[in-house]
Amino acid sequence: MDNIKIFILQRLLPHYRTGFFRKFIQKRPCSEIIYGQPFKAESLKNSTEVSGDKFIFRKNFYFGNSGKIFISDIYTDLFKSRPDVVISVFNVGNLNIYILFLLRYFLKYKIILWSFGYDPVKGFNPEKNFADKLRLKLSEKADAVLFYWEKGKKEIESFTKNSGHFFVAPNTLDTDRQFSLKYKFDETGIENLKKELKVNEKFHFIYTGRLLKDKQVDLLLKAFKKLEEINPDCRLSIIGNGSEYNYLKKLSEDLKAVNIYFLGEILDEETAGKWIYISDAYVMPGRLGLSVVHSFCFGTPVISQKKNSHYHGEGIGYIKEGVNGFLASDGNVNEITEIMNRIISDKELSEKLKHNAFETAKNDCSVDKMLDGFDSAINYVMKN
C-alpha cells in the first residue's frame, strides 16, 4: 500500500502539524503535503521548520475580510502528479473542495474530507443553516470523511443515514516527540529546570496558546490574582501572542498582579515543553483543543470551564473530572482560584492528577491512533 499517491491539502501548515505529517510520510512515502500562507490578519502562522520535497508551498487567494473563503494554486500539481487520493481540509469556505469534486470524474482520484466536524461556535443544524446543509451534502458525497473526534462524527451522523464512509482520526500531536522530551526532563528534574528557567516560586501555572478572545485568558488573570493573595509563592506564565496580548498585559497591570509573566511566543518544542513540565497545572478557561494533549504529554493536568455542548474543541474529550483535570462552572473566577489552590495545597492530589494526565496521553492521545484513523479511511476508499 506504500505506493499510493496521496495529496494532503492544507490551508496552512502550523508548527503543531509538522510532526504528524512527517510520520505520515514515513509510513506512506508517496505522499505530499501542499499548504499556503495564512490570511493577512491571522495570528496562526506556518511552521518555520519545514524542509524536504514532500512539503510544497502554493499560494492561497483569499476573498473578503474573514479569511474563511479561499482558493489555492494547486491545480498544476494535481494534473501533473495524478494522485490516487486527495485529503483536503474541510470547511465550506474552501473553494478548492468544489473544484476537486468536479475534477474527480476526470482524474479518478478519491476524495477524503478532514475536519473537526462542525462549527464549534455555532454547532451543527443543517435544517436551519445553509452552510451546515452544504457541509452535510459534501460529507455524503465524499469518498470518505475523517473527523477530529467521535463527537464530530456523531453530530453529522445524526442527520444522515449515509455514514458508512465516516472515520475518526483522533486529533493529536506527534506524541512520540513530546514523550521523548518528557523522559529527558524526568532525568533533569523539575527543580533544576525551574532554576534554568529562572522560576523561583514554589508553585507554577501555565497558559500556552494564542491570545484570543475565545480563550478567555482574562478570567485566568483574575483568578490568579486572587490565588496570589492567598499564596504569594505562586507564578503564572503566559506563553503566546495574539489580538488580546495588549489588553491582557494592561489587565495584569490594572490588577496589580505581582507574579504574572508574559513570555511571548515560544515555538521551540523543547523550551515550550520545559515550561509545561514544571507547572502544577495548565489553565485555559476558554476553548480547548490540542493544548490538552500537549499538556498531558508532560504529565500536567488541565483546568478549564464547563461550557455548552458545542463550545469546546476536541481536547475536552480527554479531560476526566478530578482524574486528570478540573472544569470550573462557566464564568466562575472564584472556582478557578479554588481549584488552583486545591491542587497546590494537596500534594497527593497533585501527584495523582499528574500521573493520570500522562497515562491519558499515552493511552488515548497517541499519534499512532491518528495514523490508524487515516489508514482506515485510505484503505476504505482504495477498496471502494
PyMOL commands that set and color helices and strands:
alter all, ss='L'
color gray80, all
select helices_A, chain A and resi 15-27+75-81+96-107+130-141+150-157+175-188+190-196+213-215+217-230+245-255+269-277+291-297+314-318+333-345+347-364+367-383
alter helices_A, ss='H'
color red, helices_A
select strands_A, chain A and resi 6-10+31-35+55-57+60-63+69-72+85-89+110-115+144-147+166-168+203-208+234-239+260-264+281-283+302-305+325-328
alter strands_A, ss='S'
color yellow, strands_A
deselect
rebuild
show_as cartoon
